Amino acid sequence: MVTKTFCIFAGMKDRKLLNSELGRLNPEDYASAEPSGIAIVLDNVRSAYNIGSAFRTADAFHADKVWLCGICATPPSAEIHKTALGAETCVPWERECDTMGAIRRLRAEGYKIVSVEQTEHSVKLPEFEPVKGCRYAFVFGNEVEGVAQEVVDASDFALEIPQYGTKHSLNVSVTVGIVLWAATLS
């Protein structure tokens, strides 16, 4: 069904904006901008391309930091750069050998720890209402195993993206995009 609004705009020319018209931060301004209260924790993500995509999404939503834990590749990396398109050079990141170490540090900094995982008591993403002023560290897991159980156990809660097809998961980089978009709506 075509809506009336769509019909009004259907005949109009719609010029793509130039990058210079988008009002984006430059890398120096990104570093000095007000923190967003969002951190990304990658728990043993094996694909450097997925890590690069997470960096690019972190940049789009102005995440405070990306934590690369366990087997995650780290910049500089040609594979990360290919999908990050340089976001890995302006989004702060830190390497932590053990994801639990990152969780302890983030909790000490005042972040709520949120495992993005399907659990018995997970909060469905449409029901998640971020509390204004609260800081969230979203943990995204390995492409096959998901978020490690000990990390889920240490989390304040689990967040789940409802799915309606035959597969039980989304690609981790897609999941990062969906969750960060939803977290920044309010």
C-alpha positions in Angstrom: 0.0 0.0 0.0 1.4 3.4 -1.0 0.8 6.1 1.5 -0.4 9.6 0.6 2.9 11.1 2.0 4.9 8.9 -0.3 2.8 9.9 -3.3 3.5 13.6 -2.6 7.2 13.1 -2.6 7.3 10.5 -5.3 7.4 13.1 -8.1 10.0 15.3 -6.4 13.7 15.2 -7.2 15.7 14.3 -4.1 19.4 15.3 -4.2 21.8 13.3 -2.3 23.7 15.3 0.3 27.4 15.9 0.0 29.6 14.6 2.9 30.4 18.2 3.7 26.6 18.9 4.2 26.1 16.0 6.7 27.4 17.9 9.8 29.5 15.1 11.0 32.2 15.4 13.6 35.8 15.4 12.6 38.2 13.1 14.5 39.4 15.8 16.9 35.8 16.8 17.7 34.8 13.2 18.2 37.5 12.8 20.9 36.3 16.0 22.8 32.6 15.6 22.4 30.3 14.8 25.3 30.4 11.0 26.0 27.4 9.1 24.7 27.2 6.7 27.7 27.5 3.7 25.3 30.4 1.2 25.2 30.7 -1.8 22.9 32.4 -5.0 24.2 33.3 -7.6 21.6 33.6 -11.0 23.4 35.9 -13.2 21.3 34.6 -12.0 17.9 36.7 -13.9 15.4 36.1 -12.0 12.2 38.2 -8.8 11.7 35.6 -7.7 9.2 32.9 -7.9 11.9 35.2 -5.9 14.2 35.7 -3.3 11.6 32.0 -3.0 11.0 31.5 -2.6 14.8 34.0 0.3 14.8 32.1 1.9 11.9 28.8 1.6 13.8 30.4 2.8 17.0 31.5 5.9 15.1 28.0 6.4 13.7 26.4 6.4 17.1 29.4 8.1 18.9 30.2 5.2 21.2 32.5 6.0 24.1 34.8 3.1 23.4 35.1 -0.3 21.8 36.6 -3.1 23.9 38.3 -5.9 22.0 38.4 -9.0 24.2 39.8 -12.5 23.8 40.6 -13.5 20.3 39.5 -10.2 18.7 41.9 -8.8 16.2 43.1 -5.2 16.9 44.0 -2.3 14.8 46.1 -1.8 12.8 44.6 -4.4 10.5 43.8 -4.3 6.8 40.7 -6.4 7.4 39.4 -4.1 10.2 40.2 -1.0 8.1 38.4 -2.4 5.1 35.0 -2.3 6.9 35.8 0.4 9.5 36.8 2.9 6.7 39.0 4.6 9.2 36.6 4.7 12.2 39.2 2.6 14.1 41.4 5.6 14.1 38.9 7.9 15.9 36.8 5.7 18.1 38.7 5.0 21.3 39.4 1.3 21.8 41.1 -1.0 24.3 42.4 -4.5 24.2 41.5 -6.8 27.1 42.7 -10.4 27.1 39.7 -11.5 29.2 36.2 -10.2 28.7 35.5 -10.4 32.4 38.4 -8.0 33.0 36.6 -5.5 30.7 33.3 -6.1 32.5 34.9 -5.4 35.9 36.5 -2.2 34.7 33.3 -0.9 33.0 31.2 -1.7 36.0 33.7 0.3 38.1 33.2 3.2 35.7 29.5 3.1 36.3 28.3 1.2 33.2 25.3 -1.2 33.3 26.5 -4.4 31.7 24.1 -5.7 29.0 24.7 -9.0 27.2 23.1 -9.1 23.9 22.0 -12.7 24.0 19.0 -15.0 24.0 18.4 -16.1 27.6 15.6 -17.3 29.8 14.8 -13.9 31.1 16.2 -11.6 28.4 14.5 -8.3 27.7 13.1 -8.0 24.2 14.6 -5.0 22.4 11.3 -3.3 21.8 10.7 -3.4 25.5 14.1 -1.9 26.4 13.8 1.7 27.5 17.3 3.2 28.2 17.3 5.3 31.4 18.4 8.8 30.6 21.8 9.5 32.1 22.5 5.7 32.6 25.6 4.3 30.9 25.4 1.0 29.1 28.1 -1.4 28.0 26.6 -3.7 25.4 28.4 -7.1 25.1 28.3 -8.8 21.7 29.5 -12.4 21.4 31.4 -14.8 19.2 29.8 -15.6 15.8 29.2 -19.2 16.7 29.1 -19.4 20.6 27.6 -16.0 21.3 28.3 -14.2 24.6 30.2 -16.5 27.1 27.9 -17.8 29.9 30.2 -16.3 32.6 29.8 -12.9 31.0 26.0 -13.4 30.8 26.1 -14.3 34.5 28.0 -11.2 35.3 25.7 -8.9 33.4 23.0 -6.7 34.8 20.6 -8.1 32.2 20.4 -9.7 28.7 18.9 -8.0 25.7 17.4 -9.9 22.8 16.4 -8.9 19.3 13.2 -10.7 18.5 13.5 -12.8 15.3 10.8 -14.5 13.3 12.6 -16.7 10.7 14.2 -20.1 10.9 17.6 -19.0 12.0 18.3 -18.2 15.7 20.8 -15.4 15.3 21.9 -12.4 13.3 25.4 -11.5 12.2 27.2 -9.8 15.1 27.9 -6.7 13.1 24.2 -6.4 12.2 23.3 -6.9 15.8 25.6 -4.1 16.9 23.9 -1.7 14.5 20.4 -2.7 15.6 21.1 -2.4 19.3 23.0 0.9 19.1 20.3 2.4 16.9 17.6 1.4 19.4 19.7 2.5 22.4 20.1 6.0 21.0 16.4 6.6 20.1 15.5 8.0 23.4 
